[in-house]
Amino acid sequence: MGEIEQRPTPGSRLGATENSGISTLEHGQKLPPPPSGKLMSIKIQMLDDTQEAFEVPQRAPGKVLLDAVCNHLNLVEGDYFGLEFPDHKKITVWLDLLKPIVKQIRRPKHVVVRFVVKFFPPDHTQLQEELTRYLFALQVKQDLAQGRLTCNDTSAALLISHIVQSEIGDFDEASDREHLAKNKYIPQQDALEDRIVEFHHNHIGQTPAESDFQLLEIARRLEMYGIRLHPAKDREGTKINLAVANTGILVFQGFTKINAFNWAKVRKLSFKRKRFLIKLRPDTNSSYQDTLEFLMASRDFCKSFWKICVEHHAFFRLFEEPKPKPKPVLFSRGSSFRFSGRTQKQVLDYVKEGGHKKVQFERKHSKIHSIRSLAVQPTEPNSEVPKQAQQRASLALGEGAESPGGQSCQQRKELEVSTTEYGSCQSPALQKSPVGNKKASGGMKATTEEEEEVVKDRTQQNKPQPQQPTELSINSQGGAVPTNLILSPNLSPDTKQASPLVSPLLNDQPCPRTDDEEEGRRKRFPADKAYFIAKEVSTTERTYLKDLEVITSWFQSTVSKEDSMPETLKNIIFPNFEPLHKFHTNFLKEIEQRLALWEGRSNAHIRGDYQRIGDVMLKNIQAMKQLAAHLWKHSEALEALETSIRSSRRLENLCRDFELQKVCYLPLNTFLLRPLHRLMHYKQILERLCKHHPPSHADFRDCRAALAEITEMVAQLHGTMIKMENFQKLHELKKDLIGIDNLVIPGREFIRLGSLSKLSGKGLQQRMFFLFNDVLLYTSRGLTISNQFKVHGQLPLYGMTIEESEDEWGVPHCLTLRGQQQSIIVAASSRSEMEKWVEDIQMAIDLAEKSSGPTAEFLTSSPPDNKSPDEATVADQESEDDLSASRTSLERQAPHRGNTMVHVCWHRNTSVSMVDFSVAVENQLSGNLLRKFKNSNGWQKLWVVFTNFCLFFYKSHQDNHPLASLPLLGYSLTIPAESEDIHKDYVFKLHFKSHVYYFRAESEYTFERWMEVIRSATSSPSRAHILSHNESHVY
């Protein structure tokens, strides 16, 4: 009478044994005896659309029913699931696990409770059980059919193809079309039938478990994955939708995400009647108000959403279940609702400990059986995640070849899977998970270290392989791009012959690289330092080609869609970049072929004749001199672009919008100077080779000759390069400033920018200062959508004096700047910062004194732009007064990037000079690094690009845009101490306040190079060092 009665139908269907696991209890606990009393029958609709009845005592809490369902299914990871039902007001709500069921479900005979996924983790590899992933796949299938999981047609067809593979097995066109005719997986499925069949053909040999894994890998990248929309209105009455996810609270307009509030930024969630309130933590970097208010349809809707938010926060962010509040003595205030159950950390720890028995189960809709292994796996805790699927031995594909399933390059480009942005609010508990904390991002550009994204790399299998395994990445269009595809006759984990899967998931096992594998990989590399210098040519050339493609491919494509760029400007830019891109594509191929010979990957018997790179460098640098005419044109292209932008509002808007795209990770005009910068990189690399080789070395003569050739080219372009860098920097700063228009004038040179505190009647206030060779500007950061800095004042340098005044004002690191008309008192953040400012301001004063005299005032409003007549009348439709004020008005500014160097200096309270920028141009580096967080266990392999004082992180060198970035200004660079228990070679440490990152290089040379270039960004060198560094070596 006191036990929960269960019908045998689902148990026999799933092959379940009794009491094999209880989802929401800690290891070693048993199901608590339910309250005795009258039983009531409750119908539960499972994810496979079957209905089962459970009889529970009327006074039993909701947790008893959920535990009974999970126990019935032998579901170990049941904490990700929940029970939902329509209440008496027809509002779908979750069953409260602490309240009696009878108080929640008033008429149980007429209510069907649905067993569904409640918490969607950021990474499905955290789901350890095959049964759990199967149920998640059923949830995705259900959401597709109901129109809740929206996506483009290509993504929908790809998802359905994996569902079909798991249900009917390998491809057979007649069976496929018959099955699709009987089963509707998505509205308007008929239009996608041909594409579904085409994709299904690529999945031959894929098991149901692998299909589930692939399905979840694709689904989790969709913006609406796991999202349930709750209608609301903002303060202005605009209709929006609110949702909650593992990262925080999301705001949608229709099905488009327009905002996100990470848990780390949320201080308090509350509701008052039908108003839902989000109180944010104080943040000077944000333009949002302290408390955000949303209006929902009713109090019940509002409270329901508030409860869901509380549960999501507790499940993903807390280490353990929150303790119940003490009961009030007299009266209660507010809701007593709390999260009940295990948190995600507790679930991961429980499964990792292996406190459960693996059992068999069958799939209702599948014609092929998937048996969960009864044997104990001796591998890592997430061993049930499908292993890397090896390719059939009959295939022979090299790097960059087409996928083996017959999927063409064009088809790969069509696999458009939009990625969801996974914010930086992951629980510390998850960072300790053996799976790691993987975050999928659409390439977010971080401004401060708090915004730095965690990117989980899919590394190789735990078992060392004699050849390099397949690496596949999701490109910017979402397609799977295979590289370095290798073949092995090995069997897959389920002892079946492996299938040629094209998968970003099954071909890259998401687990940390083991030490043995890493050491074995290193031993295969040559030990000669010259090899790693040559490899640096290859890695940086890859990044350079991607930078050229920003202009030749992405920008040109954007320009071609809109008629906003004059033909003369197109003829200056693109014809001068396309020959360079073609040349360097072939150059990179030659270098990689030489490295392959050097490593012994082919022609090993003649490898000794190819352990050099000087001959390849000399041949291509000599050929490069024929492209000098194109290099001379780049300065002209930069000037022409900026002139055209000033005279055309449409072109200005086009370039601004392009800079906001993920692929344009630097200011657009920076890419126009990349070919000039690349020449300096070749020169530095050849200098290192000449230093390394003795004169008797076979490669020394070629290296010295190549160095002489490139030195001549650099010398010819050096003056142009300095002029263009200053020109580019002035235009870049112009975009960050409002209240000034004639910033870019002949003869003006940028010297330093940075954050200083200005002493006023209100005390010390942070201001942003910009030092030029004739004037010093000070600004404040505007709290508007433009993220720009408003100019407050200017101090002409002619006749200015500077003196330290700490004793006079009692403020550390204080300076008094006395101009002819105005004096100000400023304070630096440190002694070293003050000394940098004193040195540069004094140098600028000396330059101003040597000039013809004081400069005119230039803190003025914009004059009317020289727009073309058709744009002034058709495109803009503005009066001259509006046009004049448009560039200085705070209210009319368009969206602006908030991750520029000016903003980084503001947030980090530091400064950077033009000398620093020049050094940063020379110190650029690319390559693979292993990254580790302070509280994580494994190392993550990432493709890292260092440029512009920032580390940009990519999953692979083929990605078109970075997944994350880390500005390095203000960071400290050190070697890990013994107490930090790293115990690895070639590891360096970056830390700023509480943020700590460890990076691991592959060799001593690469370690020293990364240390060298990062040190140039974290500490400003002296001018004497810069001058000596720029001196050429003569051979």
N, C-alpha and C positions, 0 to 999 in steps of 0.2 A: 504493500500500500504506500510505503514511504519512498519507493524507488521510481525513477523516471522510466516510463514505458516507451519503447521505441519499436517502430514497425520494421520488419526485416528487409523490406524491399530495397532501400538504398544500401543497406549493409551488404546484402548479397551482390548488388550491382557493383559496388566498389571493392568487394572481396575483403570486407573489414572484419577484424577480430575484435572482440569486446574489450573495452577499457584499455586500449593500447596507447592512449595518449590523451592528455587534457590540455587544452590550449592556454587557458588563462591562469594556470596555477604554477607556482614555482616547482622546481625539480624536487621530487620526493613527496609532494603533497598529493592527497587524494581528493576526489570530488566531495565537498562537504555534504552531509546528509540534508536533503531538502526538507523544508517545514512539512510536517504532517498535516493532513486535512483533506478537504475535498479536492479532487483533481479536475483540471479543465484541459480540453484538447485544443491545441493551437496548430494551425496549418502553416508549414514553412515551405516557401518556394525556393528551391535550390538554384544554383547558377546554371545547371543543365536543363532548367525549365521543368523539372519534376517537382511534385508536391508531396511532402511527407507530413504526417501528423505526430506531434509529441504531446504527451500528457504530463503536466506538471502541476504541483499544488498551487492553489489560487494565491496563497500568500508568499510564494517563492519570488525572490528578486529576479530581475532580468538576466543577471549573470548565470543563474541556474539554467535557463533556457539556452543561452549562447554556448555554455560549456557542454550541454547535452548534444547540441548540433555538432560541435567540433569533435567531441568524443565519438559521436556516431560516424563521422567521416574519417576518423583517425587523423585529424588535422592538427599537426604539432604547432604550426605557426598561425593559429587561429586569431591571434591578437590583431592582425591586419584586417579582420572582417568584422561585420556588425549586422544587426537586425534592424530593418526599417519597416515602417507601417504607416498608413494614413490614420491620423487621430480623428476625433469626433468632428473637427472642423475641416476635415479633408486636407490637412497640411501633413506632408510626409515628414516624419520625425524619426530619430534613432531611438531604439529601445534603451532606456536608462537602466544600466546594469545594477544599480543600487536600490531602485524603487521596486515595490511589489508589482508584478505583472498585471494584476487585476486592477490596479489604480491607473495603469497606462492604457491597457486594451480593454475598453468597456464592453464590447460585444465580440468576444473572441471567435464565436461561431461564424461571424460574418466578415472577419478580417483575415487576410492572407499576409503573413509576415514574410518579407523577402530577405534572404541571406545573401549579402553582397559584400564587395570590397569596400572598406571604409577608409583605410589609410594607405595611400599610394607612396611607397618609398621612392627616394630620388634615383635609386639604381636597383633594377630588378635582380642584379647578381647578389643582392643582400637576401634574397629569398632562397633559402638553402634547400628546400624540399621540392621535388618534382611535382608533387600534388599541389603545392601552393602555387607554383607557376602555372599549372594547368587551370586552376580556378581563376587566376588573374587573367589568363588568356580567354576564358569564358566570359569574364567581365568585359574585356575589350570587345569581344564579339557581340555581346549584348548592347554595349554603348554604341557600336557602329550601327547596329540594326535600328536603334531608337533615335539615331541622329544626334546623340549627345557628343560623340567623338567626331568632330568635323575635321576634314582634311581635304586636300586636293585629290583629283581623280587618280593620279599616279600612285599616291600613297595608299589610297583606299584599295586599288587593285593589288598592290603589293601585300597589304595586310591580308586581304581575302585569299590570295594565292597561298600564303602560309597556313591559313585555316583549312583550306582544301587539302593541302598536303598532309596535315595532321589527321584529317578525317577519312580520306580515301587512298592515301598513299601516293605512289609515284605517278607521273604524268601519263595520261592516256586521253587523247582529245575527245573521243566519244564519251568516255566515262565522265570527263570533266564537264562537258556541256550538259549531259544528263543530270549530273549532280547539281549544277548551278541552276538548272531549270526547276528543280524540286526545292531548292533552298535559297531564300532571299537573305543575303547578309547585309544589304545596304539598300536604301531607296535608290531607284533608277539604276539598278544593277545591270540591266540588259545592255546599257551603253558601254559598260566596262568589261563585258564578257570576254572579248577578244584579248584585251590587255591582261586580264586575270589568267587566261589560259597560257598566254605568252610567258608571263612571270612564273607560272607553275612549272613550266618546262625546265626552268633553271634549278628546281629543288630536288631533282632526282636523287634518291638515296637518303634523303633527310628523314630522320625519325620523328615521331610526334613530339618527343621532348625537345629536340632541336628546333622544330617548328614553333613550339611555344616560346622558346628562348628568342628566336628571331622575331616573332610577332611582338613580343614585349620590347625588344631593342628598338624596333621601328616606332611602336606606339608611344613609348616614353618621350620621344623627341617631338611629339606633336604638342602644340600649345594647349589643346583642350584635353590632354590625357589626365584622367582622374579629376576633372573639374566638374563641379556642380554649381550652376549659376543660381544666384539668389537676387531677384529683382530689387532695385533700390533707386533712390534719387540723391543727387548731391545737393549742396546748399542752393545752387542756382536753379534747381528743379530739373536738371538734365537726367534723362533716364539712363541708368547704368546697371551693371550686374556686379555683385560681389561674390567672391569665391575664396576658399581657403585651401592651402596646399602645404606640403612639408616645409616650404621656404617661408611662408607667411601669408598675409592677406593680399589678394589680387583684385584689381579693378578692371572690368571689361566694359567695352562699349560694343554691344552686339556680341560677336565672337572674337573680337580683337582686344588683346590685353593692352591697356593704356597706362597702367601704373601697378606698382608692387611695393608692399611695405614688409620688409624682412622682419622676422621675429626679433633680431638684434636691435632694430630701431624702435620697436613697439614697447612702450613703458606700461600701458594699461589698456585693457579692453573693457567696455561697459555698455550698458544700454539703459535708456530711460524712456519708458513707454515704447514708442515705435522709432526712436532715434538710436542709431548705433554709433558709438563714439570710440575713436582710436586716439589715444594719447601717445604722442611720439616722444622719444628722448630728445633732449636739447641737442641741436646740431647746427653750428654756425655755417656749415657747408650747404645746408638745404634751405630752399625758399618756402618750404611748407610751414603751415601754422603749427602751433604746439598740439592742438586737438582738432581732429578731423571729424566731421559729422555727416552721417548718411541717414536718409529717411527711408524706412521700409513700409510695407503695406499695412502691417498691424503689429501690435506688441508681441503676439505669438510668433509671427515670422521673425521678428527681431531677436526674441529670446532663443528661438531655435538655432539661428545662425550664430549667436553668441556662444551657445553651448558647443557647437561644432568647432568653433575657433579655440575654445578652451581645451577641448580634447586633442586637437591637432598639435597645439603648442606643447601640451604635456607629453604626448606620445613621442614626438620627434626631438624635443629639447631637454627633457628631464632625464635624470639617471634612474629614478625609481618612481613608483606610484606616489602621488602627493598624499600627505597625511590628512585625515578628516579634520575639519575645523571644530573647536570646542563648542558645545551647545551654549547659546546665550542664557544668562540667568533670567532676565525679564522678557525681553523681546528681541527678535532678530532684525537685522537690517541687511538687505540685499539677499541674493540667492545663495543657497547652501550647496549648489551643484559643484561637483568636482569630478575629475577623470578617475575612472576605476579600471584597473587592469594593469598588465605589464607595459612598460615603455619599450620602445624599439631596442634600446640598449639591452634591456633584460631579455628580450626575445633572442637577440643575436648571441648573447652570452649563454643562454640556455641551450640553444641548438648547437653552439660550438662545443659545449661540454658533452654533447652526445647522450643526453639523458632521455632517449626515446628509442623505440624499436621501429625499424623500417619495415613496411608491409607492402604487399602487392595492391595494385588497384587497376581498374579497367576504365577506359574512356567510353562514355555512353555513345557519343556520336562517331567514334572512330572505328573504322573497319580493321585497323591494325592495332595490335596489343602493345602497350607500353608497360613493362613490368619493372617496378621499383626494386632495385637490387637488395637482396637480403644479406649479402656479404658485407662485412665491415671494410670500408675503404681506408687504406693506410695513408691516404694523401692528405692534402690540406683541408681545413674545415669546410670549404665550399666545394668539395670534390664532386657534388652532384650537379654542379653547373656543367653543361655540356662542354667537353674538352675540344681542343682545337681539331677541327676536321681536316684530315690530311687529304691531299689531292691524289687522284688516280695516277699510277706510274706511266700510263700511256700518254698523259698530257705533257707538253713541253712549252712552258710560257716563261718569258724573261721579264725583266723590269719594264713596266709601262705597257705590257701586253694586254690584250683584251681578256675579259673574264672568261672562265672556262665553260660557263653555262650557255654560251652563245649570246651573251649580253654585250651588245656593241657599246662603243664609247658614247654614241648618241643616246642610247637607252639609259646609260648611267647618268647622263646629264638630266634625264627626265625624272629621275627618282627624287622629286622635290619633297623632302621631309623637313618641315619647319621645326627648329629646335626651341625648346623652352629654356628660359634663362633661370638657372639655378643659383640663387643668391648666396652670399657669404655668411649664412646664418646656421651652418651645420653644427649640430650638437657636438661638444667635445667627446661625448661617448662614441659617436660614430667615427671619430678620427682614430679611435683605438681599435676599431673593428678590423679583423683580418682582411676584409674586403676593401677597406679604405673608404674614403668619402668622395665618391665620384660626382662631378657636377658637369652637366651639359649646358653649354652656353652658346649663344649665337655670336660670340665674339665680343663680349663686353669690354670696353676700354676703361680701366680703373683710374680714378683720380688720386685716391689715397690708398694707403695700405689696407684700410678696412674694406675697400671695394675689391680687393684682389681675389680673383676667383680661384677655387680649388679645382684643378683639372686632373681627372683620373686617367692615367694612361693604361692602355691595354698592352701589357707586356707579353713576353713569350711564355710558352709552357714551362712548367716546373722541370720537366725532364729535358736535359741538354740534347740538342739535335746536332748532327754533323753539318747541317746546312741551315741557313738563315730562314726562319719561318715566314709565312705570308704576313704582310702588314696591309690592312685595308683601313681606309679612313672615309668618313662621311665628308664629302666636299661641301662647298657652300650651297650647292643645289640639293644636297642630301643624298647624292648617289654614292654607291660603294666603288672606291677606286683601288684596285689591287696593285701592289708593288712588290717586286722581288718574290714572285710566286714560285715556291719550290714544291717538289713532288716527293712523295714517300709512300711506299706500299704498306705502311703500318695500318693496323686495324683501329677502328674507332672504339671508344670506351665500352660500347655495348657489344663488342666482339663481332660486329658486322663489318663488311668491307666499307671503308670510308668513302664518302661521296664528295664530288667536286663542288662544294658549296661556295657560293659567292656571298660572304658574310663578314660584316665588320665585327661580329661578335664571336662566332665560333672559330674564326681563324686567329683570334688574339685573345688568349685567356686572361681575364682581368684579375691577375694575382701578382703580388710583388715578385720581382726577379730574384732568384735565389743566388746566394754568394757563389756556389760552385759554378752555376751557369755564367755568371758575370765574369768570374776569373777565367773560365774556359774561353769565353768570347774574347777577352783581352789577349790571351796567349796566341790567338790566331792572327793578331795584328803584328806587323813588323815593329821592332823595338827602336828603329832608327828615328831620331828626332826629325830628320828631313822628311820622312813619311808623313808625320803629323803636320809639318808645315805645308806640305803638298795637299794634305787633306783639308787644311784650312782654306786653301784656294777653292776647293770643291764646295765646301759648305757655304762659304760666303758668296760664291758665284750663284748658288741656288737662290739665295735671298735676293741678290742683285737682279736676277731674271724675274723674280716675282715682282720686284719694284718696277721694272720696266713694263711688265704686263699691266700694272695699274694705269699706265698711260696708254700703251698700245692696244690694250684690250678693253679694260673696264671703262676708262674715261672716254675713249673713242666711241665705244658702244653707247654710252650715255649721251654724248654730244650728237650722235647720228640720229637719235630718237627725237631730238628737239632742234628746231631751226633757230638757235640762239647764238651760235658762234660764227663769226664771219669766215668766209672761205679763205681769205688771206691768212688768218690766224691758224686755221686747220693746216694749211700748206706749210706753215712754219714749224708747227709742233710735230705732227704725226709722221711726215716723210723723213724727219730727222731721227726719230726713235725706232722706227720699224727696222731699218738696216742694222742698228745696234742690237736689237733683240734677236734677229736672225743670226748675226755673227756670234753673239755670246751663247746662244743655244748650242751651236756647233763646238764652241770652245769648251763648254761644260762637258759635252759628250767625250771629247778627246781627253780631258783631265780624268774623268771617271773611268775611261778605258785604261788609262795608264795606272790608275790606282788599283784597278782589278788585277792587272799584271803584277804590280808591286806586291799585292797581298797574296798572290799565288792562286787566285780563283780560276785562272786559266793559263795555259802554256807555262806550267810551273818549271819545266826543264830549262826555259830561257829567261826565267824571272830575273836573274842577275843583271841582264842587259837593260832592264827597264826600271831599275830602282833609282830613278831620277826624274826630275820634272822640268829642269832648266830648258831642255830642248823644246818642249811643248810651249813653255812660256815665251821663249824667244821667237818661235815661229808665229805665234798669235799676236804678240805685241808688235812685231814688224807688220803684220797684216792690219793691225789696228790703226797704224799710222795713216793708212789709206782712208780711214773713216774720220780723220781729224776735221774735215770740213763740216761734218755733222756735229762734232763736239763744239766747234766754234759757234754753231747756231743756237746752242742751248741758252746762252745768256740772252740772245735776241728773243728767243721764245718766251723766256720768263718775263722780260720787259713788255713784250707785246701782249701777253696774257693779262698782266696787271693793268695795262693801259686800257685794254678792251673791257675788263671788268668795271673799271671806273666809269666808262662811257655807256655801259649797257646794264640796266637793272636785271634783265632776263638772264644774261650770262652770269651776273653776280649770284643770282638765286640758284642757277644750275650748279655752279662751282660750290656754293655753300652746301647745297643738298648732297652733292657727291662726297664732300668731306665728312658728312654724317654717316656715310655708308661704312660698314665694317671693314671692307677691303682697303679703304683709305685710312690706314692706321696712323699716318703722319699728315701734317699739312700738305695740301696738294702741291704747292710750289716747291716743297722739298724734293719731291720726286723728279722735278725737272732738272735738279742739280745732281742727281745720283750718278750720271755718267762721269762727271768731273770728279766726284768723290772717289769713284771706283779706281781711277788712275792712281790716286794716292795710296789706296790699299795694295795695289800691285807693287808699288814701289817699296812699301814697308815689308811685304812678304819676301821680295827678292833681296832686300837688305839683310833679313834674318837668314836666308839661305846662304848668302855670301859670307856672312859671319860664321855660320856653322861649318861650311865645307872648307877644308884646307885647300891651298892652291893646287895641290896635286890631284885632287878629286876629279873624277871624270865629268862631273856636272858643274864644276866651278866656272869653267870658261863660258858655258852657255848662260849660266845665272848672271855672271858679270856683264855679259853683252846685253842681256835682256834688261838688266838694271840701268845700263847706260841709255838704252833706247827709251825706257819709261821715264827716266829722270829728265831727259830732254823734252818729252811731251809735257810733263808736269811743270817744268820751268816756263814753257811757252804759255801755259794756261793759268799759271799761278796768280798773276795780277787780276785776270778776269774772275778767277774763283773767289778771291777775297772780296772784290767789289760785289759780286753776285750774292755771296753769303750775307753781306750786310744789307743789300737790297731786299733779299728774301726775308731776313729777320725783321726789318722795318715794316714790311707789309704784313707779316704774321702778327706783329705787335699791334698794328693798326686794327686788326679784327678783334683784339681783346680790349680795346679802349673805346670809350664813347666820350664825346665832348671835345674832340680834337680831330681835325681833318687833314691839315697840311703837315702831317708827321713825316711823310716821305718827300724830302726835298734834296736837291743836289748838295753834296758836302756834309750832310748829317750822317753821323756814325753812331751806332748803338754801342754802349760800353758795358752796362750792368743793369739787371733788374732784380728786385728782391723785396722781402717783407721787412719793414722797420716799424717801430712804435713811435708815433708822433705825440709829443707832449702838448696838451691843450688845457683849457679851463676844466674839461671833464676828466682830466687825467691822461694816462697813456692810452692811445687808441691805435689799433693796427692799421697800417696803411701800406699800399704797394708803391714802391718807388721805381722810376725808370730814369736811368742816367744816360745822357747822350753827350756828344762832344761840345754841345753849346747850351744845354738846358737840363734841368732836373725836374721831372714831373712827379707829383704824388697823387695817388688815387685811392678810392675805396671800392670795395666789391659790392656790386648791385645785387639786391635780392629779387631779381626778376628772371624771367625765362631766358633772357639773353646770356646770363652768367658773365657779363662783361664788367670792366672796371671803369668807374666814372672819374674823370679827371677833376680834382679839386683845386689844384694850384700848380704854379710853375715858378722855378727860380732860375733866371739866367745865370750862367756860370761866369760871365764876364764881370770881374770885380768882386767875386765871392771869396770869402775866407772861411776856413774850417778849423775848429778847435775842440779838443776834448773838454767836457764840462761835467764830469761825474761829481766832483766835489761841490760845484755850484748848485746843482739841482738834486743831488742825493740819489741819482738814478744810475744803476750800473751800465757801463758801456754806452755812455751818453755823449752825443756830439751836438755842437751848436753850429749851424750853417747860416752865415751872415751874408745876405745879398745886398745889392744897392737899394732895393725897395722893400725887402721883407727878410725876416730872420725866423728860423724854425729850430726847434730842439727835437732831436730824434734819438732813439735808443735801439741798439742792436741786440740780438738774442744771446750773443756770446762775444768774448773778446776777439776771437778769430774773425767773426763776421764783421765786427767794427773795424778791424785792421784792413780787411778787404775793401770796405767802403771808403775808408780814409785814403787808401792808396789810389783807388780808381777816381774818386772825386778830385783829389789833388792833381792827378794826371789830366783830368778833363779841364780843370781850371787853367792849368798851364797851356793846354791846347787852345782854350778860348782866348787867353791873353795874347797868344801869338796870331790869332785871327784878326780880321779887319776891324772888329769892334763888336758891340753888343748886338744880339739878334733881336728881331722884332717880335712883338707878342704874337703867339699863334694859338692861344686857347680860344678858338672862335667856333661859331656854328658853321655848318657846311654850306658852301655856296651851292647854287643849283647845279646839278650834274649836267655834263654835256651829253644828254641822252639823244638818241636819234629821234627825229620827228614822229615816226610811226609808233615808237615805244611810248613817247610822251603822251600821245593821244589815245592809243589803243590799249597798250599793255598796262600802263600805270593809272591813267585817269585821275591824276592828282593835280592840285593847284601848285603853283610855284612855291607858295608858303609851306604847304605840306611836304613837298619834295625837299625843301631846304631844311626842314626840321626832322626829316625822316631818319637821318643818320645820328642825330643827337638825342632823340626822344627816348626816354627809358621805356615808355609804354609801347612803342611801335617796333621794338627790336624783334628780329626773327630768332628762332632757336639757334643756339651757339654751342659748340663743343665745350664741355667743362673739364677737359682733361689736358689742356695745354700746359706748357712749362710755367706760365704765369700762375695758373691755379695751383700747380704742385708746389711752387715756392710759397704761395700764400698759405696753403694748408700745413706745410712743413716748417714754416717760419724761417726760411733760408733765402739765399740769393745765388745767382749764377751770372757769369760774365760772358762777353763775346769771346774771350780767350777760351773759356770753358767749352763754349759751343764749337769752336774750331778744333779743340782736342777731341770732342765727342765725334766730330765728323771723321776723324782719322781712326778712332778707337771703336770700330764696329766689328761685331763677331757673331757667328752663327754656329750652331751645332747641337748635338744631343747632350743633355744633362739628365742625371737622375736627381729628383727632388724629394725631399722629406720634410715633413712638418715636425714641430717640437714634440707633439704628443702622438704621432703616428708610428706604425711599426715598419711598413714597407717603403720602398723607394719607387717613385713614379718616373718613368722615362718620358721626357718631353723634348720637342724641338724648340730651342730657345734662340731668340734673336735679340741681340743687344744693340740698341741705337737710340740716339736722342735721350740719353740719361735714363733709359727704361729697359726692362726686360719684357719681351713679348713672348707668350707661351703658345705653342701650337702642338696639336697631337702628332703631326708629322710634317715634314718639309713640304709636302704636296698641298697642304691646306692653303686656301686663298686668303684667309684672314685669321688673326689671332683669336684664341679663346679667352685670353686674359692678359693683363699687363700688370707690371709692378714698377712704378716710378722709384728710382733709387736715391734721389736727393734726400739727404738726411739719414740714410741708412749707414750702419757701421759694418765694415767687412773684417772678419777675423777668422782664425782657425779654431775649430771646436776644441774645448778643453777635455782633459781626461775624464773629468766628472760627468761629461755629457754622454758618455758611453756610445760613441759613434763607432770607433774601432774599424774604420775603413780608410783606404788610401785616397788621396786627392779630393778631400772634402773641404769646402769653405762654408762659412756661416754668414748670413745676412740678418741683421736684427735692427729693429726700430721700435723703441718702447717695448711693448709686450709681444711684438710680432717677430717670430724667429723662423728662418728657413735655412735648410741645409741643402747644398748642391754638391754633386759628386761628378767629377770629370773622369775621362777614360784613360788619361795618361798624364805624366808629369808635365809635358809640354802644354797640353790643353788646359791643365789646372793653372799653370803659371799665366797663360794667356787670359783666361777668364778673370783671374785675380788682377791682372794688369789693367784690363779695360774697365772692370767694375770699380776698381780703386779710382780711376779717372773721373767717375761719376759721383762717387761718395765723398771725395776730398778734392778740393780745387788745388791744382799745382801752382807753384809760383811762376811769375813771368820769366825768371831766369831759366827755370827748368824747361818751359815751353820753347824758349829760343834755342836752347841746346838740343832739344828733342827734334826740332824742325831742321836741324843741319843735316845736309846730305852726306852720305858716306862716299868717299871717292876711292875707286879701285883702278 
